[in-house]
Amino acid sequence: MEYTVDYLPDKSIVEIKIKGRLSFQAAEKYSKEAVKLAHKNDCSKFLFNYSGTLSQKSITNFHTNGDDLQQFGFKNTDNIAIVFGKGIRKSNILEQENKNSNWSRIEYFEVNKLQDAFNWLSEIK
């Protein structure tokens, strides 16, 4: 698995691009790097781009539920856009009403809506 974690100063967003097969340990590693980079830049907006991952059947395999993200260091003041590729069953996404108030705000976008993900993050004050 490969990944990059970059701060986009023009958008004030930390972008994480993931390629290959995912594991909990890898998700924890790149997530903690992203949180550290965000704190360094006084940023609370993240875009996880999973469109390059190996064929996963369900979004639940991304290790992006509220409990996992909280364990990795994300806070309820963080806003996270998650972009997923073709062939992912969106029906397995947790509904907003099931969210814990201590979790980050998370929105999911299909890969062909990548610009919508950036727009959503940019509109948040």
PLY file of the C-alpha trace (Angstrom):
ply
format ascii 1.0
element vertex 125
property float x
property float y
property float z
element edge 124
property int vertex1
property int vertex2
end_header
0.00 0.00 0.00
1.17 3.51 -0.82
-0.11 6.84 0.39
0.68 10.54 0.36
-0.29 13.17 2.91
-0.14 16.75 1.66
-1.28 20.12 2.93
-2.97 22.21 0.22
-2.37 25.78 1.43
-4.60 27.38 -1.22
-7.56 25.33 0.07
-6.49 24.87 3.72
-7.12 21.12 3.36
-4.98 18.10 4.21
-5.32 15.61 1.37
-4.58 11.93 1.86
-4.32 9.75 -1.27
-4.29 6.02 -0.72
-3.34 3.32 -3.25
-3.29 -0.42 -2.84
-4.73 -2.73 -0.21
-5.81 -1.19 3.11
-5.14 -2.36 6.63
-6.04 -0.94 10.01
-2.36 -0.34 10.82
-1.79 1.59 7.59
-4.96 3.63 8.12
-3.78 4.50 11.60
-0.33 5.54 10.29
-1.49 7.87 7.51
-4.30 9.25 9.66
-1.93 10.21 12.46
0.41 11.84 9.91
-2.55 13.80 8.52
-3.65 15.00 11.97
-0.10 16.09 12.79
0.22 18.01 9.50
-3.19 19.63 10.03
-2.29 20.80 13.54
0.98 22.24 12.23
-1.04 24.30 9.70
-4.02 25.15 11.96
-6.29 23.13 9.70
-9.38 21.04 10.45
-10.36 19.91 6.93
-9.34 16.58 5.44
-9.93 14.82 2.13
-9.33 11.07 2.06
-9.09 9.85 -1.53
-9.60 6.08 -1.65
-10.22 5.94 -5.41
-6.84 4.24 -5.94
-7.36 1.43 -3.47
-7.70 -2.16 -4.52
-11.22 -3.33 -5.07
-12.97 -3.09 -1.74
-16.57 -4.23 -1.58
-17.70 -1.89 1.14
-16.85 1.53 2.52
-16.72 -0.06 5.96
-13.32 -1.53 4.96
-11.76 1.98 4.82
-11.40 2.29 8.64
-13.16 5.66 8.52
-15.98 5.17 10.98
-16.24 7.67 13.78
-14.70 5.41 16.40
-11.65 4.61 14.26
-11.08 8.25 13.32
-11.40 9.35 16.93
-8.86 6.68 17.92
-6.49 8.02 15.24
-6.66 11.54 16.72
-9.45 13.25 14.77
-11.76 15.52 16.78
-15.38 16.57 16.55
-14.22 19.91 15.13
-12.66 18.17 12.11
-14.44 17.92 8.76
-13.64 14.93 6.59
-14.56 14.26 2.97
-14.12 10.64 1.93
-13.87 9.90 -1.79
-14.38 6.31 -2.90
-13.99 4.58 -6.23
-16.25 2.62 -8.50
-17.64 -0.68 -7.30
-18.03 0.39 -3.66
-21.38 -0.27 -2.04
-22.48 3.05 -0.65
-25.36 1.37 1.20
-22.98 0.40 4.00
-22.25 4.00 5.02
-23.31 4.81 8.54
-26.28 7.16 8.66
-25.72 10.61 10.13
-28.22 10.03 12.94
-26.04 7.22 14.27
-23.12 9.59 14.82
-21.65 10.26 18.22
-21.29 13.96 19.09
-17.56 13.38 19.68
-16.99 12.22 16.10
-15.75 14.31 13.20
-18.20 15.51 10.57
-17.88 13.07 7.66
-19.32 13.22 4.14
-18.89 10.61 1.41
-18.40 11.31 -2.31
-18.02 9.10 -5.35
-14.79 9.56 -7.32
-16.62 11.35 -10.15
-17.71 13.94 -7.54
-14.20 14.79 -6.33
-14.71 18.50 -7.01
-17.92 18.36 -4.92
-15.83 17.03 -2.02
-13.39 19.94 -2.32
-16.31 22.38 -2.61
-18.01 20.95 0.48
-14.82 21.37 2.52
-14.19 24.86 1.14
-17.66 26.05 2.15
-17.07 25.15 5.80
-15.93 28.10 7.89
0 1
1 2
2 3
3 4
4 5
5 6
6 7
7 8
8 9
9 10
10 11
11 12
12 13
13 14
14 15
15 16
16 17
17 18
18 19
19 20
20 21
21 22
22 23
23 24
24 25
25 26
26 27
27 28
28 29
29 30
30 31
31 32
32 33
33 34
34 35
35 36
36 37
37 38
38 39
39 40
40 41
41 42
42 43
43 44
44 45
45 46
46 47
47 48
48 49
49 50
50 51
51 52
52 53
53 54
54 55
55 56
56 57
57 58
58 59
59 60
60 61
61 62
62 63
63 64
64 65
65 66
66 67
67 68
68 69
69 70
70 71
71 72
72 73
73 74
74 75
75 76
76 77
77 78
78 79
79 80
80 81
81 82
82 83
83 84
84 85
85 86
86 87
87 88
88 89
89 90
90 91
91 92
92 93
93 94
94 95
95 96
96 97
97 98
98 99
99 100
100 101
101 102
102 103
103 104
104 105
105 106
106 107
107 108
108 109
109 110
110 111
111 112
112 113
113 114
114 115
115 116
116 117
117 118
118 119
119 120
120 121
121 122
122 123
123 124
